């Protein structure tokens, strides 16, 4: 009885194995490599800030404040250290806002962005983003964070900063003591702030006085873990005037 014609002989098996291996090489080469994990600079709970996000936010901070990278390494080191501390506080506030369910909708974000763009003539705003290598989406992300924190502070501090008639009376007394011409004897009402201006200033003062104690309690509730090694490398790079190299860029 004759056997099947497609049966491989022992002598042919090595050649077929080599052929299958050769055919598999292109397939292996086309497999997508996993993307490198972002390098985390600091975190609290599920809220994290990566090194790339730090760089992005620092660029936006420079654009908003005019605090450019100067020639003084010590001054640049101080700017980045202070900014890192601000980001740590930001993480705490965002963690608390998330716990309270505070969110900014896309519509609210768009309205705020449009109002901001109206403050700039023509395409100046877009040019500023381009000059600072900031995309519009990156700016939107930062704007959403700012609006979230503002809403949190309004909910937690502003609404609890009640202004009484005694507060207003004491304010006016202090104002008159510092300037005798202010008050009923003033020649013009322009020297006397409006009731709304007085209340706004008193509320702002109360909020500022309450902020430090409030955020100190939040820092205990939401402790921030900072990768000190990465932070030291970022600060060391800034001192050398070489901000572009960090631990994730090194072999």
C-alpha positions as CSV (number, residue, x, y, z in Angstrom):
1,X,0.0,0.0,0.0
2,X,1.4,3.4,-1.0
3,X,1.7,6.0,1.7
4,X,0.6,9.7,1.4
5,X,2.7,11.7,-1.1
6,X,2.9,14.8,1.0
7,X,4.7,13.1,3.9
8,X,8.0,14.8,4.8
9,X,11.1,12.7,4.8
10,X,13.6,13.1,7.7
11,X,16.1,14.7,5.4
12,X,13.6,17.4,4.3
13,X,12.6,18.5,7.9
14,X,15.6,20.8,8.6
15,X,15.1,22.7,5.4
16,X,11.4,23.2,6.1
17,X,12.2,24.3,9.6
18,X,14.6,26.9,8.3
19,X,12.0,28.1,5.8
20,X,9.3,28.6,8.5
21,X,11.8,30.5,10.6
22,X,12.7,32.8,7.8
23,X,9.0,33.5,7.0
24,X,8.4,34.3,10.7
25,X,11.1,37.0,10.9
26,X,9.1,39.8,9.1
27,X,6.1,39.1,11.3
28,X,8.2,39.4,14.5
29,X,9.8,42.6,13.2
30,X,6.4,44.2,12.6
31,X,5.1,43.6,16.1
32,X,4.5,46.9,18.0
33,X,6.9,47.4,20.8
34,X,5.4,48.5,24.1
35,X,5.7,52.3,24.7
36,X,8.1,53.2,27.5
37,X,6.3,54.0,30.8
38,X,6.2,57.7,31.7
39,X,8.6,58.7,34.4
40,X,6.6,59.8,37.4
41,X,8.0,62.7,39.3
42,X,5.4,62.9,42.1
43,X,2.1,61.3,43.1
44,X,-0.6,61.1,45.7
45,X,-3.2,58.3,45.3
46,X,-4.2,58.1,41.7
47,X,-3.1,61.6,40.9
48,X,0.4,61.7,39.3
49,X,2.7,64.2,37.6
50,X,5.2,62.8,35.1
51,X,8.5,64.5,34.1
52,X,6.9,65.4,30.7
53,X,4.0,67.0,32.5
54,X,6.4,68.9,34.7
55,X,8.2,70.3,31.6
56,X,4.9,71.2,29.9
57,X,3.5,73.0,33.0
58,X,6.8,74.8,33.5
59,X,6.7,76.1,29.9
60,X,3.2,77.3,30.5
61,X,4.2,78.9,33.8
62,X,7.0,80.7,32.1
63,X,4.6,81.9,29.4
64,X,2.1,83.2,31.9
65,X,4.5,84.8,34.3
66,X,7.4,85.8,32.0
67,X,9.8,83.8,34.2
68,X,12.1,82.8,31.4
69,X,15.2,80.6,31.8
70,X,17.8,83.1,32.6
71,X,21.6,83.0,32.7
72,X,21.8,82.8,36.5
73,X,21.8,79.0,37.4
74,X,21.0,79.8,41.1
75,X,18.0,81.8,40.2
76,X,16.8,79.1,37.7
77,X,17.3,76.5,40.4
78,X,15.2,78.5,42.8
79,X,12.4,79.0,40.2
80,X,12.2,75.3,39.4
81,X,12.3,74.3,43.1
82,X,9.5,76.7,43.9
83,X,7.5,75.5,40.9
84,X,7.9,71.8,41.9
85,X,6.5,72.7,45.4
86,X,3.6,74.4,43.7
87,X,2.9,71.3,41.6
88,X,3.0,69.2,44.8
89,X,0.3,71.5,46.3
90,X,-1.6,71.2,43.0
91,X,-1.7,67.4,43.3
92,X,-3.1,67.7,46.8
93,X,-5.9,70.1,45.7
94,X,-6.8,68.0,42.7
95,X,-7.0,64.8,44.8
96,X,-9.4,66.6,47.2
97,X,-11.4,68.0,44.3
98,X,-11.7,64.5,42.9
99,X,-12.9,63.2,46.2
100,X,-15.6,65.9,46.3
101,X,-16.6,65.2,42.7
102,X,-15.6,68.7,41.4
103,X,-15.3,68.7,37.6
104,X,-15.1,71.2,34.8
105,X,-17.2,70.3,31.8
106,X,-15.9,70.7,28.2
107,X,-18.4,73.5,27.6
108,X,-17.2,75.4,30.7
109,X,-13.6,74.9,29.5
110,X,-14.4,76.1,26.0
111,X,-16.2,79.2,27.3
112,X,-13.3,80.2,29.5
113,X,-10.8,79.6,26.7
114,X,-12.8,81.7,24.3
115,X,-12.9,84.5,26.9
116,X,-9.2,84.3,27.4
117,X,-8.5,84.4,23.6
118,X,-10.6,87.5,23.3
119,X,-8.1,89.3,25.5
120,X,-5.5,89.0,22.8
121,X,-5.6,90.8,19.5
122,X,-5.8,88.8,16.3
123,X,-3.7,85.6,16.5
124,X,-1.3,86.8,19.3
125,X,-2.5,84.0,21.6
126,X,-1.7,81.3,19.1
127,X,1.7,82.9,18.4
128,X,2.5,82.8,22.1
129,X,1.7,79.1,22.2
130,X,3.8,78.5,19.1
131,X,6.8,80.5,20.4
132,X,6.7,78.5,23.7
133,X,6.2,75.1,22.0
134,X,2.9,74.6,23.8
135,X,0.0,73.0,22.0
136,X,-3.6,74.2,22.4
137,X,-4.5,70.9,24.0
138,X,-1.8,71.2,26.6
139,X,-3.0,74.7,27.4
140,X,-6.6,73.4,27.8
141,X,-5.3,70.7,30.2
142,X,-3.6,73.3,32.3
143,X,-6.7,75.6,32.1
144,X,-8.9,72.8,33.3
145,X,-6.7,72.2,36.3
146,X,-6.7,75.9,37.2
147,X,-10.5,76.1,36.9
148,X,-10.9,73.0,39.0
149,X,-8.8,74.4,41.8
150,X,-10.6,77.7,41.7
151,X,-13.9,76.0,42.1
152,X,-12.6,73.9,44.9
153,X,-11.3,77.0,46.8
154,X,-14.6,78.7,46.1
155,X,-16.5,75.8,47.6
156,X,-14.3,75.2,50.6
157,X,-13.1,78.7,51.5
158,X,-15.0,81.4,49.8
159,X,-18.5,80.2,50.8
160,X,-17.3,79.8,54.4
161,X,-15.8,83.3,54.6
162,X,-18.9,85.1,55.8
163,X,-18.6,88.9,56.1
164,X,-20.6,90.5,58.9
165,X,-21.6,94.1,59.5
166,X,-19.0,94.2,62.3
167,X,-16.3,93.2,59.8
168,X,-17.3,96.0,57.5
169,X,-17.5,98.6,60.3
170,X,-14.0,97.6,61.5
171,X,-12.6,97.9,58.0
172,X,-14.1,101.4,57.6
173,X,-12.7,102.4,61.0
174,X,-9.2,101.2,60.0
175,X,-9.6,103.0,56.7
176,X,-10.5,106.3,58.4
177,X,-7.6,105.9,60.9
178,X,-5.2,105.6,58.0
179,X,-6.8,108.4,56.0
180,X,-8.8,110.9,57.9
181,X,-10.3,112.3,54.7
182,X,-12.1,108.9,54.0
183,X,-15.7,108.7,55.2
184,X,-18.5,111.1,55.7
185,X,-16.0,114.0,55.8
186,X,-14.6,113.2,52.4
187,X,-15.1,115.8,49.7
188,X,-15.8,113.1,47.1
189,X,-17.4,109.7,47.2
190,X,-14.7,108.4,44.9
191,X,-12.4,108.0,48.0
192,X,-14.8,105.6,49.6
193,X,-14.8,102.0,48.2
194,X,-18.1,100.5,47.3
195,X,-19.8,98.0,49.6
196,X,-19.1,95.2,47.2
197,X,-15.4,96.2,46.9
198,X,-15.2,96.1,50.7
199,X,-16.9,92.8,51.0
200,X,-14.7,91.3,48.3
201,X,-11.5,92.5,49.9
202,X,-12.6,91.3,53.3
203,X,-13.5,87.9,51.9
204,X,-10.2,87.6,50.0
205,X,-8.3,88.5,53.2
206,X,-10.2,85.8,55.2
207,X,-9.5,83.2,52.5
208,X,-5.8,84.0,52.4
209,X,-5.6,83.7,56.2
210,X,-7.5,80.4,56.2
211,X,-5.6,78.9,53.2
212,X,-2.4,77.9,54.9
213,X,-4.2,76.0,57.7
214,X,-6.6,74.4,55.2
215,X,-4.0,73.1,52.8
216,X,-1.8,71.9,55.7
217,X,-4.6,69.6,56.7
218,X,-5.1,68.4,53.2
219,X,-1.4,67.6,52.9
220,X,-1.8,65.3,55.8
221,X,-4.9,63.7,54.2
222,X,-3.2,63.4,50.8
223,X,0.5,62.9,51.3
224,X,2.6,63.5,48.1
225,X,5.4,61.1,47.2
226,X,8.2,62.8,45.3
227,X,10.8,60.9,43.4
228,X,13.7,62.8,45.0
229,X,16.3,61.3,42.7
230,X,14.5,62.5,39.5
231,X,13.8,65.9,41.1
232,X,17.5,66.3,42.0
233,X,18.5,65.5,38.4
234,X,16.0,68.0,37.0
235,X,17.3,70.7,39.4
236,X,20.9,69.8,38.6
237,X,20.2,70.0,34.9
238,X,18.7,73.4,35.4
239,X,21.8,74.5,37.3
240,X,24.0,73.4,34.4
241,X,21.6,75.2,31.9
242,X,20.7,71.8,30.4
243,X,17.1,71.2,31.2
244,X,16.6,68.8,28.4
245,X,18.4,65.8,30.0
246,X,16.7,63.9,32.8
247,X,16.8,60.4,34.0
248,X,14.5,59.2,31.3
249,X,16.9,60.5,28.6
250,X,19.9,58.8,30.0
251,X,21.1,55.3,29.1
